[in-house]
């Protein structure tokens, strides 16, 4: 089975593209959702978070997301520390999940695919590209966030143009080019490679 990574900056449209692959019958692992679950379900990860962020990081066995957010919000070192605990657990979980899939290929969708080192375990990476002004507009609309907060998040990710150069394939989601035909073209490529 071919293991595909799907990445792109905040608001690029990764989840939207992933949903199109799902409608074609392709299984998708959503790394952010999985990480959220693992922080409550993976005992070793829980223990590591408790060790580094203190006993107030969990309330009645569940991660206190507000408390953790208040710690990492303006502290990049703490955010990197949290990510360094979460990423290996998520990479392992995604690998286990990939092994169980029986489709011709499976997709791992993650914003920080390169930043986390997850790209090393994948056969091909698809990048979803959208110009920054559209990404900012989309996230403002979706998350009701101020532009400053979105720019801060963008600044923590690898530069979009550079990220796309690291990808094997790029889907352009600039609201001018049609996205579905681009997905179908890749789907045909990955299904025929496996035949
Ligand atoms: P994040 O990294 O923040 O989770 P993402 O890359 O997964 O973002 P999506 O959630 O797929 O991005 O898209 C961001 C928002 O933009 C969503 O509300 C989505 O509906 C919208 N969107 C995505 N693509 C388009 C498009 N081509 N036209 C209009 N809206 C779009």
Boltz pocket constraint, residues with backbone or C-beta under 6 A from the ligand:
constraints:
  - pocket:
      binder: B
      contacts: [[A, 8], [A, 9], [A, 10], [A, 11], [A, 12], [A, 13], [A, 14], [A, 15], [A, 16], [A, 17], [A, 111], [A, 138], [A, 139], [A, 142], [A, 173], [A, 174], [A, 175]]
      max_distance: 6.0
